[in-house]
Amino acid sequence: MCGIVSIFNIKQQTSELRQKALRMSQKLRHRGPDWSGIYVGGSAILAHERLSIVDPESGGQPLFSPDRKQVLAVNGEIYNHQDIRRQFAGLYDFQTGSDCEVILTLYRQWRQQAPSIGEGLGVGSLLEQLSGIFAFALYDEEHDEFLIARDPIGVIPLYIGYDGDGTIYVASELKALEGQCERYEPFLPGHYYWSKEPGMKRYYQRDWMAYEAVKDNPASAEAIRESLTAAVKRQLMSDVPYGVLLSGGLDSSVISALAEKFSEHRIEDDSKTRAYWPRLHSFAVGLKGAPDLAKARLVADHIGTVHHEINYTIQEGLDAIRDVIYFIETYDVTTVRASTPMYLLARVIKSMGIKMVLSGEGADEIFGGYLYFHKAPNAQAFHEETVRKLSKLYLYDCLRANKSLCAWGVEGRVPFLDKEFLDVAMRTNPEAKMARPLSSSPRGGEDSLSYRDDRVMASGNAALPPTGGAGRGAAIEKYILREAFADMLPEEIAWRQKEQFSDGVGYSWIDTLKRITSEAVTDEQMAHAAERFPVNPPLNKEEYYYRSIFAEHFPSDSAARTVNQEASVACSTAIALEWDAAFRNMNDPSGRAVKGVHEQAY
C-alpha cells in the first residue's frame, strides 16, 4: 500500500502550499515508508509515500507519461497490467515496470478519443478495464484537468476535501485532511471525479445488484472454485516477500490453501521461474488458548505453510487502543475490537520482512456467512442484504484490514473481493448460498454442485459434510463455498461454524473491553452523550469510550461523519434487524449475540 495526497484547482502555486502538501503527505508515511515523491505544476500538487511491492527499483511515484504532460499518484495494485501492456505494445513508451503506469496509458487513449470536452464519455469504460484495487489522482497538465477514482468495493481508502475557494484535496487517510480544509468526506467506492464535470459519479454498476437479475440463475461450486483460484493467483503478483493471514476459519483457510498452491513460482512471469521466496508464511493472532489458534495451526500443518502464532495479552491490547483508533480512523465498536489484534500482528509481520499478505475479508458478505443470515426469511431478503453489506465494506472490514496493516507498512489483498470473482459469486443463485442443513444434501452424479428448480444435486466425489462440527441436522452457512474447497482443507475446518474475528482471537478480549469501557464511562456521561457528540451520538458506553479517543485525534464534524452508525446485531445492517423479533431491541456486534442460531458455535 501507499499514501497519496493531492491538491487541485490551485489558483497560485507558492512555496507555502508545497510545504503544506509535504506536511499532509508526511502524516501518511506509515503507509509508504520506502520513498517519497512530489509533483508541483500547473494548478496541482501530487505527493506520494511509497510502499514498493511491484518494480521496487524504478516504480517510484508520481508517475509520468513519456512527454510528462500527465502525472499520476496511485495507491493500489493493477493485477491485469501485463495484459494492458501487451495491448499497447509499440503504441506507448512505458517508463517503468510499475503495474500502476497502465492507468496513464488508458487515460491518454481515452482523452485522445473523447468526442468533446465536458461530456465525460468513456471514463467508466477506462476504469472498467482495470482489474485490481486502487485509489488514484491524475493531473493532465496539457488540458489543466484532473481525474480521481476509487476501486469498485473500496478496498483502498480515499477521502476528498473542499475549501470555499474551489480548492479540492484528496488523501488516502483523513488524518492528512484534518485541519487542512473546510470539510471532507469519504470518496465513494466505484466512483470517479472528473474536473470538467465536478462531483462524484458512479461508474461501477452490476446486474447482480438487483435480485431479479439473479433469482433464476444456476449455481456451481466448480465455478466458484475456478474463479476464486484465478483471483488468488492474480493477486500473488509481487516482487517482495508475502504471506497469508490464517485465522483458522473457512475463509482465510481457503485463501491460504490456494496461495500455497501457487507460491513456488513467480506469478509476474506466468509461473515460468521459481518464486523469489519459495516458502509461504502464515500468521495467526490471539490470546493464549483462543479458539482460532489451534484451528490455524491445524490448517497450516495440512497445507504446508511456515506458520507463526502470535500471542498478545489483554493489557497489550488495551495499551494499543489509542494508537489503533488513530490509525484506523473510526470509532465503530466492531472495527476497533477486531483492528487491535490485527494491528499488533502487523507489527510482527513487518519485523519479519513480509510486505504483503492475503486475507479472507469479503466472503461473509458475499456468501451470507454471518450467523444472523440464518434468519433470512427468503432468498430475496438474503441477496439484498449481501448487496447492502458489500456496499458498506469500505466503512468496516476493508477499512480495518487496510489501515491496521498499513499502520506498519504492510499491504493487504483480498481475493474474495476480486472484481471478476465477485461477478461469478454474486450472480450465483442466492438460494444456493443460504444456510441449509448438513444432513439434507442428496448426492447425485453431477460433475459439480448445482441448484435447479430449488433442488440440490451434489457431486458424488465431493467431500461429504461431517456428522459432528456444527451438529448433525444443524444449518450451516456458506455451504456452496465449503463444498467447493472441502477437499483442500481438514474436514473440521471445511465444516467449522462461523466465528467473527474479534470473537475468535479470544472471548475474554471482548468481555474485558465491555467491562473496562463500562467502568470508564459514567451513566451521567451517557445521558449527555448527544450534547458532547451531536454528530452520531454514541449508542453505548463502549462506543462512547472509543468516540472520546477518536475526537482527540479528529475533532472536526467532518471526521465524525465519516463513520457509519447504525444499530446492528452480529455485524448485520439495520434492515436485517427486522428478520427476527429478538433482534429488534439488540445492539451487539459480537457473533455471540446470535448464539441461539447454533449453540454449539460457542
Order of alpha helices (4+ residues) and beta strands (2+ residues): beta-alpha-beta-beta-beta-beta-alpha-alpha-alpha-beta-beta-beta-beta-beta-beta-beta-alpha-beta-alpha-beta-alpha-beta-alpha-alpha-beta-alpha-alpha-alpha-beta-alpha-alpha-beta-beta-beta-beta-alpha-alpha-alpha-alpha-alpha-alpha-alpha-alpha
